Amino acid sequence: MRETDLYPPIKAFLEGQGYEVKSEVGAVDVMAVRGQEAPVIVELKLGFSLSLIHQCVARQMVTEHVYLAVEHRTGKRFAKSVKDICKLARRLGLGVMTVRVRDGLVQAHCDPGPFRPRIVTARQTPLLKEFARRTGDPNAGGQTRRGLVTAYRQDALRIAAYLDEAGASKGASVARETGVARATRMMADDHYGWFQRVRTGVYDLTPAGVDAAQNQIRPKMSETPTGVV
């Protein structure tokens, strides 16, 4: 397969829409003109790449109507690649085409045009809550998810530190003294294996909880997290 194999189907596709099409015009792979309209430019590659994106962005200095075109392939992996590239292309004002060479099928998956991002509040809200609840900045930006200190873990450490000092306590007392409003629920859920119920409403530390309280950096009791829900 060569990039030139993509040209005949692209040419036929554009000519079917009334364009006059020529290849290798200056640095442009494919250029199509229809009447007095702004030209359409298509850059051809066998697969998606960052260099193809750069190439298409450079062509936007010539016209707003720029497409990137690649060979169509089968499988879920390629379908996901098309979906991901379309998301990026829309943000850059580019169009995306695929070419199935065996039968000349050309698909335009997205067209060039101005992009206005759609803010999804449902995704923003939990991030803002986590930001507000987290004390300080305990993680290194770019680290893997493993070992991250979340607001939940900070609250759990705060509870463990309190129980290590005060001993078995009622959930209401723990919540009041630590400022962790959901302390009773967290101790009951026991995601880290740190807490055990002594009797109804009263919790203490497990050996793992004692180790967590004594060997990890304790959040100060005065550092009550804000925005607790």
C-alpha positions as CSV (number, residue, x, y, z in Angstrom):
1,M,0.0,0.0,0.0
2,R,1.2,3.5,-0.9
3,E,-0.1,6.9,-0.3
4,T,-0.7,7.3,-4.0
5,D,-3.3,4.5,-3.8
6,L,-5.5,6.8,-1.7
7,Y,-5.6,9.5,-4.4
8,P,-7.9,8.0,-7.0
9,P,-10.8,7.4,-4.5
10,I,-10.3,10.8,-3.0
11,K,-10.3,12.4,-6.5
12,A,-13.5,10.5,-7.5
13,F,-15.2,11.5,-4.2
14,L,-14.5,15.2,-4.6
15,E,-15.3,15.2,-8.3
16,G,-18.7,13.6,-7.5
17,Q,-19.4,16.8,-5.5
18,G,-18.5,19.1,-8.4
19,Y,-14.9,19.9,-7.6
20,E,-12.0,20.0,-10.1
21,V,-9.3,18.1,-8.4
22,K,-5.5,18.1,-9.0
23,S,-2.7,16.5,-7.0
24,E,0.7,17.7,-5.9
25,V,0.0,21.4,-6.3
26,G,3.0,23.0,-4.6
27,A,3.4,21.3,-1.2
28,V,-0.3,20.2,-1.2
29,D,-1.2,16.5,-1.8
30,V,-4.7,17.1,-3.1
31,M,-6.3,20.4,-4.0
32,A,-10.0,20.7,-5.1
33,V,-11.7,23.9,-6.4
34,R,-15.3,24.5,-7.1
35,G,-16.3,27.8,-8.7
36,Q,-15.4,30.8,-6.5
37,E,-15.4,28.9,-3.3
38,A,-12.3,28.6,-1.1
39,P,-10.2,25.6,-2.1
40,V,-10.4,22.2,-0.3
41,I,-7.0,20.6,0.6
42,V,-6.6,17.0,1.5
43,E,-3.3,15.6,3.0
44,L,-2.8,11.9,2.4
45,K,-1.1,9.4,4.8
46,L,-1.4,5.6,5.3
47,G,-2.0,6.1,9.0
48,F,-2.6,8.8,11.7
49,S,0.5,10.6,13.0
50,L,1.5,13.8,14.7
51,S,3.4,14.9,11.6
52,L,0.1,14.6,9.6
53,I,-1.6,16.8,12.1
54,H,1.2,19.4,11.8
55,Q,1.0,19.2,8.0
56,C,-2.7,19.9,8.0
57,V,-2.4,22.7,10.5
58,A,0.2,24.3,8.2
59,R,-2.3,24.1,5.3
60,Q,-4.8,26.2,7.2
61,M,-2.7,29.2,6.2
62,V,-4.0,28.5,2.7
63,T,-7.7,27.6,3.4
64,E,-10.0,26.8,6.2
65,H,-11.1,23.6,4.4
66,V,-8.4,21.1,5.2
67,Y,-8.9,17.3,5.6
68,L,-6.5,14.6,6.6
69,A,-7.1,11.3,4.9
70,V,-5.8,7.8,5.8
71,E,-6.3,4.3,4.7
72,H,-9.4,2.7,6.3
73,R,-8.6,-0.4,8.4
74,T,-10.8,-2.9,10.1
75,G,-11.0,-3.7,13.8
76,K,-12.0,-1.9,17.0
77,R,-8.5,-0.4,17.5
78,F,-8.7,1.5,14.3
79,A,-12.3,2.6,15.0
80,K,-11.2,4.0,18.3
81,S,-8.3,5.8,16.6
82,V,-10.7,7.5,14.2
83,K,-12.9,8.5,17.1
84,D,-10.0,10.0,19.0
85,I,-8.5,11.7,16.0
86,C,-11.9,13.3,15.2
87,K,-12.0,14.7,18.7
88,L,-8.7,16.3,18.2
89,A,-9.4,17.4,14.6
90,R,-12.6,19.2,15.6
91,R,-10.7,21.2,18.1
92,L,-8.2,22.2,15.4
93,G,-10.8,22.9,12.8
94,L,-9.8,20.0,10.6
95,G,-11.7,17.3,8.7
96,V,-11.0,13.6,8.7
97,M,-11.5,11.1,5.9
98,T,-10.8,7.4,5.5
99,V,-10.3,5.5,2.3
100,R,-11.1,1.9,1.8
101,V,-8.9,1.2,-1.2
102,R,-10.4,-2.2,-2.2
103,D,-13.7,-0.7,-3.3
104,G,-12.9,3.1,-3.3
105,L,-15.2,3.9,-0.4
106,V,-14.4,7.3,1.1
107,Q,-15.9,8.4,4.4
108,A,-15.8,11.9,5.8
109,H,-15.9,11.3,9.6
110,C,-15.9,15.0,10.5
111,D,-15.7,18.3,8.5
112,P,-13.6,21.4,9.1
113,G,-15.3,24.1,11.1
114,P,-15.0,26.3,14.2
115,F,-15.0,24.4,17.5
116,R,-16.7,25.5,20.7
117,P,-15.9,23.1,23.6
118,R,-18.8,21.8,25.5
119,I,-18.2,21.9,29.2
120,V,-19.6,18.9,31.0
121,T,-20.5,20.1,34.5
122,A,-21.1,16.6,35.7
123,R,-17.3,15.9,35.1
124,Q,-16.2,19.2,36.6
125,T,-18.1,18.9,39.9
126,P,-16.3,15.9,41.4
127,L,-12.9,17.4,40.5
128,L,-13.7,20.6,42.3
129,K,-15.0,18.7,45.3
130,E,-11.7,16.6,45.5
131,F,-9.7,19.8,45.1
132,A,-11.5,21.5,47.9
133,R,-11.3,18.6,50.3
134,R,-7.7,17.7,49.8
135,T,-5.3,19.2,52.3
136,G,-2.1,20.7,50.8
137,D,-0.5,19.2,47.6
138,P,0.8,15.8,48.6
139,N,1.3,14.3,45.1
140,A,3.9,14.8,42.4
141,G,2.3,15.9,39.1
142,G,2.6,13.2,36.5
143,Q,2.9,10.3,38.8
144,T,1.0,7.1,38.2
145,R,-2.4,6.5,39.9
146,R,-0.8,4.0,42.3
147,G,0.1,5.5,45.6
148,L,-1.8,8.8,45.1
149,V,-2.8,10.6,48.2
150,T,-6.5,11.5,47.7
151,A,-8.8,13.6,50.0
152,Y,-10.4,10.3,51.0
153,R,-7.1,8.9,52.2
154,Q,-6.2,12.1,54.0
155,D,-9.5,11.9,55.8
156,A,-8.9,8.2,56.7
157,L,-5.4,9.1,58.0
158,R,-6.9,11.9,60.1
159,I,-9.4,9.4,61.6
160,A,-6.6,6.9,62.2
161,A,-4.4,9.5,63.9
162,Y,-7.3,10.4,66.2
163,L,-8.1,6.8,67.2
164,D,-4.4,6.1,67.8
165,E,-4.4,8.9,70.4
166,A,-7.9,8.6,71.8
167,G,-8.5,4.9,71.5
168,A,-11.9,3.3,70.6
169,S,-14.4,6.1,70.1
170,K,-17.9,6.7,68.9
171,G,-18.3,7.7,65.3
172,A,-20.0,11.0,66.2
173,S,-17.0,11.9,68.4
174,V,-14.5,11.1,65.7
175,A,-16.4,13.2,63.2
176,R,-16.6,16.1,65.6
177,E,-12.9,16.0,66.6
178,T,-11.4,15.4,63.2
179,G,-13.8,17.5,61.1
180,V,-14.4,14.5,58.9
181,A,-18.2,14.6,58.6
182,R,-18.5,11.1,57.1
183,A,-16.1,9.5,59.6
184,T,-18.7,6.9,60.8
185,R,-19.4,5.8,57.2
186,M,-15.7,5.6,56.3
187,M,-14.9,3.5,59.4
188,A,-17.8,1.2,58.6
189,D,-16.7,0.8,54.9
190,D,-13.1,0.3,56.0
191,H,-11.6,0.5,52.5
192,Y,-8.0,0.3,53.8
193,G,-8.5,-2.3,56.5
194,W,-7.6,0.2,59.2
195,F,-10.8,0.2,61.2
196,Q,-12.8,-2.3,63.2
197,R,-16.1,-2.0,65.0
198,V,-15.8,-2.7,68.7
199,R,-19.5,-2.4,69.3
200,T,-22.5,-0.6,67.8
201,G,-21.3,2.9,66.8
202,V,-17.8,2.5,68.3
203,Y,-14.7,1.9,66.3
204,D,-11.0,1.3,66.9
205,L,-7.9,0.7,64.9
206,T,-6.7,-2.7,63.4
207,P,-3.0,-3.4,63.5
208,A,-2.8,-2.1,60.0
209,G,-4.5,1.1,61.1
210,V,-2.1,1.5,64.0
211,D,0.8,1.2,61.5
212,A,-0.8,3.7,59.1
213,A,-1.3,6.2,62.0
214,Q,2.2,5.9,63.4
215,N,4.3,5.5,60.3
216,Q,2.8,7.8,57.8
217,I,2.6,11.6,57.9
218,R,-0.3,12.5,60.0
219,P,-2.6,15.4,58.9
220,K,-2.7,17.9,61.8
221,M,-6.0,17.9,63.6
222,S,-6.2,21.7,63.1
223,E,-6.1,21.1,59.3
224,T,-9.8,20.4,58.9
225,P,-10.6,19.8,55.2
226,T,-13.0,22.3,53.6
227,G,-15.9,21.3,51.3
228,V,-16.5,17.9,53.1
229,V,-19.5,16.2,51.7
